[in-house]
Amino acid sequence: MAEPRNYCNWYTVYSAKTDEIIASGTADMIVQQMGYASRNSFFSAVCHAKHKKDNPRRRYIYHVEKIPREDIDEKEGAV
């Protein structure tokens, strides 16, 4: 059996106009917070934003970082 991953992607979504934080969390958390239709829709938006940096109509800035999975488990347990 495969080892579980020890890290997880943590996304922070900023407004492109105001640099205000709109949402943050794992992909599932962002989908719920922002109302995306699915995880695939969210991943598509992140990918397009990453490759089309000079788009003047961009609404969001996506920042992705890898964090230890234990940090996520602690945050979910605290809620």
N, CA, C and O atoms as a GROMACS GRO file, in nm:
protein
  316
    1MET      N    1   0.084  -0.118   0.000
    1MET     CA    2   0.000   0.000   0.000
    1MET      C    3   0.089   0.125   0.000
    1MET      O    4   0.194   0.127   0.063
    2ALA      N    5   0.045   0.227  -0.070
    2ALA     CA    6   0.125   0.348  -0.085
    2ALA      C    7   0.123   0.430   0.043
    2ALA      O    8   0.025   0.432   0.117
    3GLU      N    9   0.233   0.498   0.067
    3GLU     CA   10   0.243   0.588   0.182
    3GLU      C   11   0.154   0.710   0.159
    3GLU      O   12   0.148   0.760   0.046
    4PRO      N   13   0.086   0.759   0.261
    4PRO     CA   14   0.009   0.883   0.244
    4PRO      C   15   0.103   1.002   0.227
    4PRO      O   16   0.214   1.003   0.281
    5ARG      N   17   0.058   1.102   0.152
    5ARG     CA   18   0.140   1.220   0.133
    5ARG      C   19   0.152   1.294   0.266
    5ARG      O   20   0.057   1.300   0.344
    6ASN      N   21   0.268   1.349   0.290
    6ASN     CA   22   0.293   1.420   0.415
    6ASN      C   23   0.269   1.569   0.404
    6ASN      O   24   0.287   1.643   0.501
    7TYR      N   25   0.229   1.614   0.286
    7TYR     CA   26   0.205   1.757   0.266
    7TYR      C   27   0.073   1.776   0.192
    7TYR      O   28   0.015   1.682   0.138
    8CYS      N   29   0.029   1.899   0.189
    8CYS     CA   30  -0.097   1.933   0.125
    8CYS      C   31  -0.083   2.074   0.067
    8CYS      O   32  -0.009   2.156   0.121
    9ASN      N   33  -0.153   2.103  -0.042
    9ASN     CA   34  -0.152   2.238  -0.098
    9ASN      C   35  -0.247   2.326  -0.019
    9ASN      O   36  -0.360   2.287   0.009
   10TRP      N   37  -0.200   2.444   0.017
   10TRP     CA   38  -0.282   2.545   0.086
   10TRP      C   39  -0.294   2.663  -0.008
   10TRP      O   40  -0.194   2.720  -0.052
   11TYR      N   41  -0.416   2.700  -0.040
   11TYR     CA   42  -0.444   2.806  -0.137
   11TYR      C   43  -0.489   2.932  -0.063
   11TYR      O   44  -0.566   2.925   0.033
   12THR      N   45  -0.441   3.046  -0.110
   12THR     CA   46  -0.489   3.175  -0.063
   12THR      C   47  -0.533   3.250  -0.188
   12THR      O   48  -0.456   3.265  -0.282
   13VAL      N   49  -0.657   3.298  -0.187
   13VAL     CA   50  -0.713   3.368  -0.302
   13VAL      C   51  -0.728   3.515  -0.267
   13VAL      O   52  -0.793   3.550  -0.168
   14TYR      N   53  -0.667   3.601  -0.349
   14TYR     CA   54  -0.672   3.746  -0.328
   14TYR      C   55  -0.754   3.812  -0.438
   14TYR      O   56  -0.760   3.761  -0.550
   15SER      N   57  -0.817   3.921  -0.407
   15SER     CA   58  -0.882   4.004  -0.507
   15SER      C   59  -0.774   4.075  -0.587
   15SER      O   60  -0.682   4.133  -0.529
   16ALA      N   61  -0.782   4.071  -0.719
   16ALA     CA   62  -0.681   4.135  -0.803
   16ALA      C   63  -0.688   4.288  -0.793
   16ALA      O   64  -0.588   4.356  -0.814
   17LYS      N   65  -0.806   4.341  -0.761
   17LYS     CA   66  -0.821   4.487  -0.752
   17LYS      C   67  -0.773   4.543  -0.619
   17LYS      O   68  -0.707   4.647  -0.616
   18THR      N   69  -0.805   4.476  -0.510
   18THR     CA   70  -0.779   4.533  -0.378
   18THR      C   71  -0.671   4.459  -0.299
   18THR      O   72  -0.631   4.505  -0.192
   19ASP      N   73  -0.623   4.346  -0.348
   19ASP     CA   74  -0.527   4.260  -0.276
   19ASP      C   75  -0.582   4.210  -0.144
   19ASP      O   76  -0.506   4.172  -0.055
   20GLU      N   77  -0.712   4.210  -0.130
   20GLU     CA   78  -0.779   4.159  -0.009
   20GLU      C   79  -0.791   4.007  -0.018
   20GLU      O   80  -0.813   3.953  -0.126
   21ILE      N   81  -0.776   3.938   0.095
   21ILE     CA   82  -0.791   3.793   0.096
   21ILE      C   83  -0.940   3.760   0.084
   21ILE      O   84  -1.022   3.804   0.164
   22ILE      N   85  -0.972   3.681  -0.017
   22ILE     CA   86  -1.109   3.639  -0.042
   22ILE      C   87  -1.137   3.505   0.029
   22ILE      O   88  -1.241   3.488   0.092
   23ALA      N   89  -1.042   3.411   0.017
   23ALA     CA   90  -1.060   3.279   0.076
   23ALA      C   91  -0.923   3.215   0.096
   23ALA      O   92  -0.826   3.251   0.028
   24SER      N   93  -0.916   3.120   0.188
   24SER     CA   94  -0.793   3.042   0.205
   24SER      C   95  -0.829   2.905   0.258
   24SER      O   96  -0.927   2.888   0.331
   25GLY      N   97  -0.747   2.807   0.221
   25GLY     CA   98  -0.770   2.671   0.267
   25GLY      C   99  -0.726   2.570   0.163
   25GLY      O  100  -0.657   2.603   0.066
   26THR      N  101  -0.768   2.446   0.183
   26THR     CA  102  -0.740   2.341   0.085
   26THR      C  103  -0.835   2.361  -0.033
   26THR      O  104  -0.924   2.446  -0.028
   27ALA      N  105  -0.815   2.284  -0.138
   27ALA     CA  106  -0.900   2.297  -0.256
   27ALA      C  107  -1.047   2.276  -0.220
   27ALA      O  108  -1.133   2.351  -0.267
   28ASP      N  109  -1.077   2.177  -0.138
   28ASP     CA  110  -1.216   2.152  -0.098
   28ASP      C  111  -1.275   2.270  -0.021
   28ASP      O  112  -1.391   2.305  -0.040
   29MET      N  113  -1.194   2.331   0.064
   29MET     CA  114  -1.241   2.447   0.141
   29MET      C  115  -1.270   2.565   0.050
   29MET      O  116  -1.370   2.635   0.067
   30ILE      N  117  -1.182   2.588  -0.047
   30ILE     CA  118  -1.200   2.700  -0.140
   30ILE      C  119  -1.324   2.680  -0.226
   30ILE      O  120  -1.399   2.774  -0.250
   31VAL      N  121  -1.347   2.558  -0.271
   31VAL     CA  122  -1.466   2.528  -0.352
   31VAL      C  123  -1.591   2.564  -0.274
   31VAL      O  124  -1.684   2.623  -0.330
   32GLN      N  125  -1.596   2.530  -0.147
   32GLN     CA  126  -1.712   2.563  -0.064
   32GLN      C  127  -1.723   2.712  -0.038
   32GLN      O  128  -1.832   2.768  -0.046
   33GLN      N  129  -1.611   2.777  -0.007
   33GLN     CA  130  -1.613   2.919   0.027
   33GLN      C  131  -1.651   3.008  -0.091
   33GLN      O  132  -1.722   3.107  -0.075
   34MET      N  133  -1.603   2.971  -0.211
   34MET     CA  134  -1.623   3.058  -0.327
   34MET      C  135  -1.734   3.011  -0.420
   34MET      O  136  -1.769   3.082  -0.514
   35GLY      N  137  -1.789   2.894  -0.395
   35GLY     CA  138  -1.902   2.846  -0.474
   35GLY      C  139  -1.866   2.791  -0.611
   35GLY      O  140  -1.948   2.797  -0.703
   36TYR      N  141  -1.746   2.738  -0.627
   36TYR     CA  142  -1.711   2.673  -0.754
   36TYR      C  143  -1.798   2.550  -0.772
   36TYR      O  144  -1.843   2.490  -0.674
   37ALA      N  145  -1.823   2.513  -0.897
   37ALA     CA  146  -1.907   2.397  -0.927
   37ALA      C  147  -1.840   2.266  -0.885
   37ALA      O  148  -1.908   2.172  -0.844
   38SER      N  149  -1.708   2.260  -0.894
   38SER     CA  150  -1.635   2.138  -0.858
   38SER      C  151  -1.490   2.172  -0.831
   38SER      O  152  -1.445   2.284  -0.854
   39ARG      N  153  -1.416   2.074  -0.782
   39ARG     CA  154  -1.272   2.092  -0.762
   39ARG      C  155  -1.203   2.115  -0.895
   39ARG      O  156  -1.109   2.193  -0.904
   40ASN      N  157  -1.250   2.045  -0.999
   40ASN     CA  158  -1.188   2.062  -1.131
   40ASN      C  159  -1.204   2.205  -1.182
   40ASN      O  160  -1.113   2.258  -1.246
   41SER      N  161  -1.317   2.267  -1.155
   41SER     CA  162  -1.337   2.407  -1.194
   41SER      C  163  -1.237   2.497  -1.123
   41SER      O  164  -1.180   2.588  -1.183
   42PHE      N  165  -1.217   2.471  -0.996
   42PHE     CA  166  -1.121   2.550  -0.918
   42PHE      C  167  -0.980   2.530  -0.972
   42PHE      O  168  -0.907   2.627  -0.993
   43PHE      N  169  -0.940   2.405  -0.995
   43PHE     CA  170  -0.806   2.377  -1.046
   43PHE      C  171  -0.785   2.441  -1.183
   43PHE      O  172  -0.676   2.488  -1.214
   44SER      N  173  -0.888   2.442  -1.265
   44SER     CA  174  -0.880   2.507  -1.396
   44SER      C  175  -0.856   2.657  -1.381
   44SER      O  176  -0.774   2.714  -1.453
   45ALA      N  177  -0.927   2.720  -1.288
   45ALA     CA  178  -0.909   2.864  -1.265
   45ALA      C  179  -0.767   2.895  -1.217
   45ALA      O  180  -0.707   2.993  -1.260
   46VAL      N  181  -0.713   2.811  -1.129
   46VAL     CA  182  -0.577   2.830  -1.079
   46VAL      C  183  -0.477   2.815  -1.193
   46VAL      O  184  -0.384   2.895  -1.205
   47CYS      N  185  -0.496   2.714  -1.275
   47CYS     CA  186  -0.405   2.689  -1.387
   47CYS      C  187  -0.409   2.804  -1.488
   47CYS      O  188  -0.304   2.850  -1.534
   48HIS      N  189  -0.527   2.851  -1.522
   48HIS     CA  190  -0.538   2.961  -1.617
   48HIS      C  191  -0.474   3.089  -1.561
   48HIS      O  192  -0.406   3.161  -1.634
   49ALA      N  193  -0.495   3.115  -1.435
   49ALA     CA  194  -0.436   3.235  -1.374
   49ALA      C  195  -0.283   3.225  -1.372
   49ALA      O  196  -0.214   3.326  -1.386
   50LYS      N  197  -0.232   3.105  -1.354
   50LYS     CA  198  -0.088   3.084  -1.348
   50LYS      C  199  -0.022   3.109  -1.483
   50LYS      O  200   0.090   3.160  -1.489
   51HIS      N  201  -0.089   3.072  -1.591
   51HIS     CA  202  -0.028   3.080  -1.724
   51HIS      C  203  -0.065   3.206  -1.802
   51HIS      O  204  -0.003   3.235  -1.904
   52LYS      N  205  -0.164   3.280  -1.756
   52LYS     CA  206  -0.206   3.402  -1.826
   52LYS      C  207  -0.192   3.522  -1.733
   52LYS      O  208  -0.292   3.581  -1.692
   53LYS      N  209  -0.070   3.557  -1.702
   53LYS     CA  210  -0.044   3.662  -1.603
   53LYS      C  211  -0.074   3.803  -1.653
   53LYS      O  212  -0.097   3.892  -1.571
   54ASP      N  213  -0.076   3.826  -1.784
   54ASP     CA  214  -0.098   3.960  -1.835
   54ASP      C  215  -0.244   3.987  -1.872
   54ASP      O  216  -0.274   4.081  -1.945
   55ASN      N  217  -0.335   3.905  -1.821
   55ASN     CA  218  -0.476   3.921  -1.850
   55ASN      C  219  -0.532   4.042  -1.772
   55ASN      O  220  -0.532   4.038  -1.648
   56PRO      N  221  -0.577   4.146  -1.839
   56PRO     CA  222  -0.626   4.266  -1.768
   56PRO      C  223  -0.760   4.244  -1.696
   56PRO      O  224  -0.798   4.323  -1.609
   57ARG      N  225  -0.833   4.138  -1.733
   57ARG     CA  226  -0.963   4.111  -1.671
   57ARG      C  227  -0.954   4.013  -1.555
   57ARG      O  228  -1.056   3.961  -1.510
   58ARG      N  229  -0.836   3.987  -1.506
   58ARG     CA  230  -0.817   3.890  -1.399
   58ARG      C  231  -0.884   3.938  -1.271
   58ARG      O  232  -0.862   4.052  -1.228
   59ARG      N  233  -0.965   3.853  -1.209
   59ARG     CA  234  -1.035   3.888  -1.084
   59ARG      C  235  -0.958   3.847  -0.960
   59ARG      O  236  -0.955   3.920  -0.861
   60TYR      N  237  -0.896   3.730  -0.968
   60TYR     CA  238  -0.833   3.673  -0.849
   60TYR      C  239  -0.686   3.642  -0.872
   60TYR      O  240  -0.643   3.616  -0.985
   61ILE      N  241  -0.610   3.647  -0.764
   61ILE     CA  242  -0.471   3.603  -0.763
   61ILE      C  243  -0.465   3.483  -0.671
   61ILE      O  244  -0.509   3.489  -0.556
   62TYR      N  245  -0.411   3.373  -0.721
   62TYR     CA  246  -0.405   3.248  -0.644
   62TYR      C  247  -0.262   3.225  -0.599
   62TYR      O  248  -0.170   3.223  -0.680
   63HIS      N  249  -0.244   3.207  -0.470
   63HIS     CA  250  -0.113   3.175  -0.413
   63HIS      C  251  -0.122   3.033  -0.358
   63HIS      O  252  -0.211   3.002  -0.279
   64VAL      N  253  -0.028   2.949  -0.400
   64VAL     CA  254  -0.029   2.808  -0.358
   64VAL      C  255   0.099   2.779  -0.282
   64VAL      O  256   0.208   2.816  -0.326
   65GLU      N  257   0.085   2.714  -0.167
   65GLU     CA  258   0.202   2.671  -0.090
   65GLU      C  259   0.178   2.531  -0.036
   65GLU      O  260   0.064   2.492  -0.011
   66LYS      N  261   0.285   2.458  -0.017
   66LYS     CA  262   0.275   2.324   0.040
   66LYS      C  263   0.299   2.334   0.190
   66LYS      O  264   0.396   2.394   0.236
   67ILE      N  265   0.207   2.276   0.266
   67ILE     CA  266   0.221   2.275   0.412
   67ILE      C  267   0.207   2.132   0.462
   67ILE      O  268   0.146   2.049   0.395
   68PRO      N  269   0.262   2.103   0.579
   68PRO     CA  270   0.249   1.968   0.635
   68PRO      C  271   0.102   1.932   0.661
   68PRO      O  272   0.024   2.015   0.707
   69ARG      N  273   0.067   1.809   0.631
   69ARG     CA  274  -0.070   1.763   0.648
   69ARG      C  275  -0.114   1.772   0.794
   69ARG      O  276  -0.233   1.791   0.822
   70GLU      N  277  -0.021   1.759   0.887
   70GLU     CA  278  -0.056   1.768   1.029
   70GLU      C  279  -0.115   1.904   1.062
   70GLU      O  280  -0.204   1.914   1.147
   71ASP      N  281  -0.068   2.010   0.996
   71ASP     CA  282  -0.122   2.144   1.020
   71ASP      C  283  -0.269   2.152   0.981
   71ASP      O  284  -0.348   2.218   1.049
   72ILE      N  285  -0.306   2.085   0.873
   72ILE     CA  286  -0.446   2.084   0.828
   72ILE      C  287  -0.531   2.007   0.929
   72ILE      O  288  -0.640   2.052   0.967
   73ASP      N  289  -0.482   1.892   0.972
   73ASP     CA  290  -0.556   1.809   1.068
   73ASP      C  291  -0.580   1.883   1.198
   73ASP      O  292  -0.686   1.871   1.258
   74GLU      N  293  -0.481   1.959   1.243
   74GLU     CA  294  -0.496   2.036   1.368
   74GLU      C  295  -0.602   2.146   1.350
   74GLU      O  296  -0.682   2.170   1.441
   75LYS      N  297  -0.602   2.213   1.235
   75LYS     CA  298  -0.698   2.321   1.211
   75LYS      C  299  -0.840   2.266   1.205
   75LYS      O  300  -0.932   2.327   1.259
   76GLU      N  301  -0.859   2.151   1.140
   76GLU     CA  302  -0.992   2.092   1.130
   76GLU      C  303  -1.041   2.043   1.267
   76GLU      O  304  -1.160   2.049   1.297
   77GLY      N  305  -0.948   1.994   1.350
   77GLY     CA  306  -0.985   1.947   1.482
   77GLY      C  307  -1.023   2.059   1.575
   77GLY      O  308  -1.100   2.038   1.669
   78ALA      N  309  -0.970   2.179   1.552
   78ALA     CA  310  -0.995   2.292   1.638
   78ALA      C  311  -1.132   2.355   1.613
   78ALA      O  312  -1.185   2.427   1.698
   79VAL      N  313  -1.189   2.328   1.495
   79VAL     CA  314  -1.317   2.389   1.459
   79VAL      C  315  -1.431   2.322   1.529
   79VAL      O  316  -1.546   2.361   1.511
   0.00000   0.00000   0.00000
